[in-house]
Amino acid sequence: MLDNRQEFERAQRVLVGGVNSAVRAFRAVGGTPRFIARAEGAYMWDVENRRYIDYLGSWGPMIVGHSHPKVVAAVREAAGRGLSYGAPNVMESELAERLCALFPQVERVRFTSSGTEAAMSALRLARGFTGRTKILKFEGCYHGTADSLLVKAGSGALAFGTPSSAGVPEDLVRHTLVARFNDLASVEALFAAHPDGIACVIVEPIAGNMNLIRPEPGFHEGLRRLCTAHGALLIFDEVMTGFRVALGGAQQVLGVTPDLSVFGKVIGGGMPVGAIGGPAQIMEMMAPLGTVYQAGTLSGNPLAMAAGLATLALISEPGFFDAVSQRCARLVAGLNEAGRAAGVPFCAQSEGAMAGCYMLGRPPRSFEEVQAQDLERFRRFYHLMLDEGVYLPPSPVEAFFFSAAHGDADIDTTIEAARRSLAAVA
C-alpha cells in the first residue's frame, strides 16, 4: 500500500520541494502533504485510501464538485476529437459568447492557459493602451507569478512569510506601486504622487489570497472614480471570484464595473484556463489587430473549452447559486458557533460559494489583520481537522471553497469536527 510520507520523500528527490506549487508543501502548517489518488463529488482520497471532505476544490474551480459526470463526459468527447489543435476551434467562440452575455462590458475575450498568464497579459494590455508604465496593486492580493506582480503578494508568498520574491529585478519593482486593501486614502496618495503615470489598478475585488476579505463600503466605488479621473484602467482579477461568488462574479455583487476582467478557475471546470475580457476598444489593442503581443499554443485548448462550457451550463441552472450559497452560509454559521462554544478567537464568513475561517475574534479587513492570527493555533487546528477527514487549504491566508456536491451530512460532519478540534486547541 502506498504511503503519504514515502511518496513525499520520493517526490523530494525529483521535484523542487517535492511539489509543483509552493503552498502544497505544507510548510505553513507543517507535516506531510497528502498525495491525492482520486476525487469525486465533495471528496478526495489520498494514496492511503483515506477519504476527506474537500474544501480546497483545486483552489476554486470545482464548484459543481469533482468529476461531475456531465463535465467528464464533455472532456472525454472533446478528447476523442483531439487533445490540442494549435488552431481555432468552435468551442472558443461558444465559451466567449457565454462570458460576453454574463458580463455586459465584456465585448471581446482572449483565452490563456492560466490565471497567471491572463493577469500578466492584462497588465501588458493596460500599459499598451494607456502608454504608461506603472501599475498599482494591493498588499496581500495575489495575481499569479509574473515578476511585476510578486511585490507584496498574497497566497503562497504569504504562507512562507516572504511577501516578495527573489529574482524580481528592481527595475520592475519601481514600476509596481503597492497600496493597502480597503484603504482608499493610500490609493489617492499614489495617484497624487504619479498623476499621469499609472496605467492600471489591479485588485481582487473580494480578496481570496490573504484569506477571504470583503471590501469596505465605497472602496471599489472609490477605485472606479480615481481610475476614471486619472485615465487609468481598473482591472478586476476575478480568477477566484468569477462564477463562484455569483454568476456575474464579484462585479455583480459589488455593482462596480471594471475596464478589464481577468478570469480563470471555474471557466475551465478544472482544466487549465484563463481569460481576459473587456470592451472592444481596449481588447483590440491586442495582436493580431493591435500592437500588444499575446499568444499561447494551448490557449483555447479544446478540452478546457469543453469543461468550461459544461460547467457554466450547470451553474447557470435556475437556483444554483441560491442553493450553494445558502448551504455554504449554514456551514459558516456552524463554524462560528463551534468557535464560540470553544471560547477561542475564531470566526468564519462566506460570499457565495467562497469562504474563509480565521484564528481571530472577527473577520479581518486588511492584510495586517490577517497577519495577526495565532498561527500556531491554526496549525494545530488544521491537523486536527485533517485527522477528522476534513481537508482545508493548508495555509491561514487562503480562502476555502464550497461546492454544490457538499450535502447536509458533509456540513454536519465538518461542524462537529470543528467543535472537537477547536475545543482541543482552546
C-alpha positions as CSV (number, residue, x, y, z in Angstrom):
1,M,0.0,0.0,0.0
2,L,1.2,3.5,-0.8
3,D,2.2,5.8,2.0
4,N,2.0,9.7,2.0
5,R,5.3,10.0,3.8
6,Q,7.1,7.7,1.5
7,E,5.6,9.4,-1.5
8,F,6.7,12.8,-0.2
9,E,10.2,11.5,0.3
10,R,10.2,10.2,-3.3
11,A,8.8,13.4,-4.7
12,Q,11.5,15.5,-2.9
13,R,14.2,13.5,-4.8
14,V,12.9,14.7,-8.2
15,L,10.6,17.7,-7.7
16,V,11.7,21.0,-6.1
17,G,10.5,20.8,-2.5
18,G,8.5,17.7,-3.5
19,V,5.8,19.8,-5.1
20,N,4.9,21.8,-8.3
21,S,3.3,24.7,-6.4
22,A,4.8,26.0,-3.3
23,V,1.8,26.0,-0.9
24,R,1.2,22.3,-1.5
25,A,4.4,21.5,0.5
26,F,2.5,22.1,3.9
27,R,5.3,24.5,5.0
28,A,2.7,26.9,6.5
29,V,1.1,24.1,8.6
30,G,3.9,21.6,9.0
31,G,3.6,17.8,8.5
32,T,3.3,15.7,5.4
33,P,1.3,16.7,2.4
34,R,-1.4,14.3,1.4
35,F,-0.9,12.7,-2.1
36,I,-4.3,12.6,-3.8
37,A,-5.2,9.5,-5.7
38,R,-8.7,10.4,-6.9
39,A,-11.6,12.8,-6.3
40,E,-15.3,12.6,-6.7
41,G,-18.1,14.9,-5.7
42,A,-17.2,16.6,-2.4
43,Y,-14.5,14.1,-1.6
44,M,-10.8,13.4,-2.2
45,W,-9.0,10.1,-1.4
46,D,-5.2,10.0,-0.7
47,V,-2.8,7.3,-1.6
48,E,-3.6,5.6,1.7
49,N,-7.2,5.5,0.7
50,R,-8.2,7.9,3.4
51,R,-11.3,10.0,2.4
52,Y,-11.5,13.7,3.0
53,I,-14.4,16.2,2.7
54,D,-12.7,18.6,0.4
55,Y,-12.8,22.4,0.9
56,L,-9.8,23.0,-1.3
57,G,-11.7,22.4,-4.5
58,S,-8.5,22.6,-6.6
59,W,-8.3,26.2,-5.3
60,G,-11.7,27.1,-6.7
61,P,-12.7,25.6,-10.0
62,M,-14.7,22.6,-8.6
63,I,-17.9,24.5,-7.8
64,V,-20.0,21.6,-9.2
65,G,-17.9,19.0,-7.4
66,H,-15.1,16.7,-8.6
67,S,-15.6,14.5,-11.6
68,H,-19.1,15.7,-12.4
69,P,-20.5,13.3,-14.9
70,K,-21.5,16.0,-17.4
71,V,-18.1,17.7,-17.2
72,V,-16.2,14.4,-17.5
73,A,-18.4,13.4,-20.5
74,A,-17.8,16.7,-22.3
75,V,-14.0,16.3,-21.8
76,R,-14.0,12.7,-23.0
77,E,-15.9,13.6,-26.1
78,A,-13.6,16.5,-26.8
79,A,-10.5,14.3,-26.2
80,G,-11.8,11.8,-28.7
81,R,-11.6,14.6,-31.4
82,G,-8.0,15.6,-30.5
83,L,-6.2,16.9,-27.4
84,S,-4.9,20.1,-29.0
85,Y,-5.0,21.8,-32.3
86,G,-3.0,25.0,-32.2
87,A,-5.7,26.4,-34.5
88,P,-9.1,27.9,-33.9
89,N,-12.0,25.7,-32.7
90,V,-15.7,26.5,-32.4
91,M,-15.9,26.0,-28.6
92,E,-13.6,29.0,-28.1
93,S,-16.4,31.2,-29.7
94,E,-19.1,29.4,-27.7
95,L,-17.4,30.0,-24.3
96,A,-16.5,33.6,-25.2
97,E,-20.2,34.2,-26.1
98,R,-21.2,33.0,-22.7
99,L,-18.7,35.3,-21.0
100,C,-19.9,38.3,-23.1
101,A,-23.5,37.5,-22.2
102,L,-22.9,37.3,-18.5
103,F,-20.6,40.4,-18.3
104,P,-22.2,43.2,-20.4
105,Q,-19.0,45.3,-20.6
106,V,-17.1,42.3,-22.0
107,E,-17.2,42.7,-25.8
108,R,-14.1,40.7,-26.6
109,V,-12.3,37.8,-24.9
110,R,-8.8,36.4,-25.1
111,F,-8.3,32.9,-23.6
112,T,-5.0,31.9,-22.0
113,S,-3.8,28.7,-20.2
114,S,-3.8,30.1,-16.7
115,G,-4.9,32.9,-14.4
116,T,-1.2,34.0,-14.1
117,E,-0.9,34.3,-17.9
118,A,-4.2,36.2,-18.1
119,A,-3.3,38.7,-15.4
120,M,0.2,39.2,-16.9
121,S,-1.3,39.9,-20.3
122,A,-4.0,42.2,-18.9
123,L,-1.2,44.4,-17.4
124,R,0.7,44.5,-20.7
125,L,-2.6,45.4,-22.5
126,A,-3.2,48.2,-19.9
127,R,0.3,49.6,-20.4
128,G,-0.1,49.4,-24.2
129,F,-3.5,51.1,-24.2
130,T,-2.5,53.9,-21.9
131,G,1.1,54.4,-22.9
132,R,2.1,54.3,-19.2
133,T,4.4,52.0,-17.3
134,K,3.3,52.0,-13.6
135,I,0.8,49.5,-12.2
136,L,-0.9,49.8,-8.8
137,K,-1.7,46.6,-6.8
138,F,-2.6,45.9,-3.2
139,E,-0.6,44.4,-0.4
140,G,-1.6,40.8,0.1
141,C,-3.5,40.5,-3.2
142,Y,-2.2,37.8,-5.5
143,H,-2.4,37.8,-9.3
144,G,-0.1,35.0,-10.2
145,T,3.6,34.7,-10.6
146,A,4.5,37.3,-13.2
147,D,7.6,39.3,-11.9
148,S,5.9,42.6,-11.6
149,L,3.0,41.1,-9.5
150,L,5.2,39.4,-6.9
151,V,5.6,42.6,-4.9
152,K,4.0,42.1,-1.5
153,A,1.9,39.3,-3.0
154,G,-0.6,37.0,-1.2
155,S,-1.2,33.3,-1.4
156,G,1.8,31.0,-1.1
157,A,4.1,34.0,-0.8
158,L,2.4,35.0,2.4
159,A,2.3,31.4,3.7
160,F,6.1,31.4,3.7
161,G,6.3,34.8,5.3
162,T,8.1,36.2,2.2
163,P,5.6,38.6,0.5
164,S,8.1,39.4,-2.2
165,S,10.1,37.0,-4.4
166,A,13.8,36.8,-5.0
167,G,14.6,37.1,-8.7
168,V,12.3,40.1,-9.3
169,P,14.5,42.9,-10.7
170,E,14.5,46.3,-9.1
171,D,13.7,47.8,-12.5
172,L,10.4,46.1,-12.4
173,V,9.7,46.8,-8.8
174,R,10.0,50.5,-9.3
175,H,7.0,50.3,-11.8
176,T,4.8,48.5,-9.2
177,L,3.1,50.7,-6.7
178,V,1.5,49.0,-3.6
179,A,-1.5,50.3,-1.7
180,R,-3.4,48.9,1.2
181,F,-6.6,47.0,0.6
182,N,-9.7,48.7,2.0
183,D,-7.7,51.9,2.4
184,L,-8.7,54.3,-0.3
185,A,-6.5,57.1,1.1
186,S,-3.4,55.0,0.3
187,V,-4.6,54.8,-3.3
188,E,-5.4,58.5,-3.5
189,A,-1.8,59.3,-2.3
190,L,-0.2,57.2,-5.0
191,F,-2.3,58.8,-7.7
192,A,-1.4,62.2,-6.3
193,A,2.3,61.2,-6.5
194,H,2.0,59.8,-10.0
195,P,-0.9,61.6,-11.6
196,D,-0.1,60.7,-15.2
197,G,2.0,57.6,-14.7
198,I,-0.4,54.8,-13.6
199,A,-1.6,52.5,-16.3
200,C,-3.9,50.5,-14.2
201,V,-5.1,49.4,-10.8
202,I,-5.4,45.6,-10.4
203,V,-7.3,44.2,-7.5
204,E,-9.0,41.1,-6.2
205,P,-12.5,42.6,-5.8
206,I,-13.2,40.2,-2.9
207,A,-9.8,39.1,-1.7
208,G,-9.1,35.4,-1.5
209,N,-5.4,35.1,-1.3
210,M,-4.9,36.7,2.0
211,N,-7.9,34.6,3.1
212,L,-11.4,35.9,2.3
213,I,-11.5,39.7,2.9
214,R,-14.6,41.7,1.9
215,P,-14.2,45.2,0.6
216,E,-15.4,48.1,2.8
217,P,-18.4,50.0,1.5
218,G,-17.3,52.6,-1.0
219,F,-13.8,51.1,-1.6
220,H,-14.4,49.9,-5.1
221,E,-16.6,52.8,-6.0
222,G,-13.6,55.0,-5.0
223,L,-11.2,53.0,-7.1
224,R,-13.6,53.4,-10.1
225,R,-13.8,57.1,-9.5
226,L,-10.0,57.5,-9.2
227,C,-9.2,55.4,-12.3
228,T,-11.7,57.3,-14.4
229,A,-10.4,60.7,-13.2
230,H,-6.8,59.8,-13.9
231,G,-7.2,57.9,-17.1
232,A,-6.1,54.6,-15.6
233,L,-7.8,51.2,-16.3
234,L,-9.5,49.4,-13.4
235,I,-8.8,45.6,-13.6
236,F,-10.8,43.1,-11.5
237,D,-8.9,39.9,-11.0
238,E,-11.9,37.5,-10.8
239,V,-9.9,34.3,-11.2
240,M,-11.3,33.2,-7.8
241,T,-14.5,35.2,-7.5
242,G,-15.7,34.9,-11.1
243,F,-18.7,32.4,-11.2
244,R,-18.1,31.5,-7.6
245,V,-19.5,34.4,-5.5
246,A,-22.2,34.9,-8.1
247,L,-22.9,34.0,-11.8
248,G,-21.8,37.6,-12.7
249,G,-18.8,37.5,-10.4
250,A,-17.8,40.0,-7.7
251,Q,-18.7,42.9,-10.0
252,Q,-22.3,41.8,-9.9
253,V,-22.2,41.6,-6.1
254,L,-20.5,45.0,-5.7
255,G,-22.3,46.8,-8.5
256,V,-19.0,48.2,-9.8
257,T,-17.9,47.8,-13.5
258,P,-14.1,47.4,-14.2
259,D,-12.5,48.2,-17.5
260,L,-10.9,44.8,-17.8
261,S,-11.8,41.5,-16.1
262,V,-9.4,38.5,-15.6
263,F,-11.0,35.1,-15.3
264,G,-9.8,31.6,-14.6
265,K,-10.6,28.6,-12.4
266,V,-14.3,27.9,-12.8
267,I,-14.4,28.7,-16.6
268,G,-12.1,25.7,-17.1
269,G,-14.1,23.3,-14.9
270,G,-10.8,22.0,-13.5
271,M,-8.8,22.2,-16.8
272,P,-6.0,24.8,-17.2
273,V,-7.6,28.0,-18.4
274,G,-7.6,31.8,-18.0
275,A,-9.2,34.7,-19.9
276,I,-9.1,38.5,-20.3
277,G,-12.3,40.3,-21.2
278,G,-13.3,43.9,-21.8
279,P,-14.6,46.5,-24.3
280,A,-13.6,46.1,-27.9
281,Q,-11.8,49.5,-27.9
282,I,-9.3,48.2,-25.3
283,M,-9.1,44.5,-26.2
284,E,-8.5,45.1,-29.9
285,M,-5.1,46.7,-29.0
286,M,-4.0,43.0,-28.8
287,A,-2.4,41.2,-31.7
288,P,-3.4,40.4,-34.4
289,L,-5.4,43.7,-34.5
290,G,-3.2,45.8,-32.4
291,T,0.4,46.2,-31.2
292,V,0.2,44.5,-27.8
293,Y,1.5,41.0,-28.5
294,Q,0.0,38.0,-26.7
295,A,-0.1,34.4,-27.8
296,G,-0.2,30.8,-26.4
297,T,-0.1,27.4,-28.1
298,L,-2.6,25.9,-25.7
299,S,-4.9,29.0,-25.4
300,G,-8.4,27.9,-26.1
301,N,-7.5,24.3,-25.8
302,P,-10.5,22.1,-26.8
303,L,-10.5,20.1,-23.6
304,A,-10.5,23.2,-21.4
305,M,-13.2,24.8,-23.5
306,A,-15.4,21.7,-23.3
307,A,-15.0,21.5,-19.5
308,G,-15.8,25.2,-19.2
309,L,-18.9,25.1,-21.3
310,A,-20.2,22.1,-19.4
311,T,-19.5,23.8,-16.0
312,L,-21.1,27.1,-17.0
313,A,-24.2,25.2,-18.2
314,L,-24.5,23.6,-14.8
315,I,-24.0,26.7,-12.7
316,S,-26.4,28.7,-14.9
317,E,-29.3,26.5,-14.0
318,P,-32.0,28.4,-12.0
319,G,-31.5,28.4,-8.3
320,F,-27.9,27.0,-8.4
321,F,-26.3,30.0,-6.7
322,D,-29.0,30.4,-4.1
323,A,-28.8,26.8,-3.1
324,V,-25.0,26.6,-2.9
325,S,-24.7,30.0,-1.1
326,Q,-27.3,29.0,1.5
327,R,-25.6,25.7,2.3
328,C,-22.2,27.4,2.5
329,A,-23.7,30.0,4.8
330,R,-25.1,27.2,7.0
331,L,-21.6,25.7,7.3
332,V,-20.1,29.1,8.2
333,A,-22.8,29.6,10.9
334,G,-22.0,26.2,12.4
335,L,-18.2,27.0,12.4
336,N,-18.9,30.3,14.2
337,E,-21.0,28.6,16.8
338,A,-18.2,26.0,17.3
339,G,-15.7,28.8,17.9
340,R,-18.0,30.4,20.4
341,A,-18.6,27.1,22.2
342,A,-14.8,26.5,22.4
343,G,-14.1,30.0,23.7
344,V,-11.3,30.6,21.3
345,P,-10.7,33.6,18.9
346,F,-12.1,32.0,15.8
347,C,-14.6,33.1,13.1
348,A,-15.7,32.4,9.6
349,Q,-17.6,34.2,6.8
350,S,-18.7,33.5,3.3
351,E,-19.7,35.1,0.0
352,G,-21.5,32.8,-2.4
353,A,-19.6,29.5,-2.5
354,M,-16.3,31.0,-1.2
355,A,-15.5,31.3,2.4
356,G,-12.8,32.0,5.0
357,C,-12.0,31.0,8.6
358,Y,-9.6,32.8,10.9
359,M,-8.0,32.5,14.2
360,L,-9.4,35.9,15.0
361,G,-12.3,37.3,17.0
362,R,-13.8,38.9,14.0
363,P,-13.3,38.7,10.2
364,P,-10.2,40.7,9.1
365,R,-10.5,43.8,7.0
366,S,-6.8,44.2,5.9
367,F,-3.6,42.4,5.3
368,E,-2.3,43.5,8.7
369,E,-5.2,42.0,10.5
370,V,-4.8,38.6,8.7
371,Q,-1.2,38.5,9.8
372,A,-2.3,39.0,13.4
373,Q,-3.8,35.5,13.6
374,D,-2.5,32.9,16.1
375,L,-0.6,30.8,13.5
376,E,0.4,28.1,15.9
377,R,-3.2,27.5,16.9
378,F,-4.2,27.4,13.3
379,R,-1.5,24.7,12.6
380,R,-2.9,22.6,15.4
381,F,-6.5,23.1,14.3
382,Y,-5.6,22.3,10.7
383,H,-4.1,19.0,11.5
384,L,-6.9,18.0,13.9
385,M,-9.4,18.7,11.1
386,L,-7.3,16.7,8.7
387,D,-7.3,13.8,11.1
388,E,-11.1,14.2,11.3
389,G,-11.2,13.8,7.5
390,V,-11.7,17.5,6.6
391,Y,-9.3,18.9,4.0
392,L,-9.0,22.7,4.3
393,P,-6.4,24.8,2.4
394,P,-3.0,24.3,4.1
395,S,-2.5,27.9,4.9
396,P,-4.0,30.5,7.2
397,V,-4.0,33.1,4.4
398,E,-6.2,31.1,1.9
399,A,-9.9,31.2,1.4
400,F,-11.7,27.8,1.2
401,F,-14.2,26.6,-1.3
402,F,-17.6,25.1,-1.1
403,S,-19.3,23.1,-3.9
404,A,-22.8,22.0,-5.0
405,A,-21.7,18.5,-4.2
406,H,-21.4,19.2,-0.4
407,G,-24.5,17.9,1.2
408,D,-26.1,18.4,4.6
409,A,-24.3,15.4,6.1
410,D,-20.9,16.8,4.9
411,I,-21.8,20.1,6.5
412,D,-22.8,18.5,9.8
413,T,-19.7,16.3,9.9
414,T,-17.5,19.3,9.3
415,I,-19.2,21.4,12.0
416,E,-18.8,18.5,14.5
417,A,-15.2,18.1,13.6
418,A,-14.6,21.8,14.1
419,R,-16.3,21.6,17.5
420,R,-13.8,18.9,18.7
421,S,-10.8,20.5,17.0
422,L,-11.4,24.0,18.3
423,A,-12.1,22.6,21.8
424,A,-8.7,20.8,21.6
425,V,-6.8,24.0,20.8
426,A,-8.6,26.2,23.3
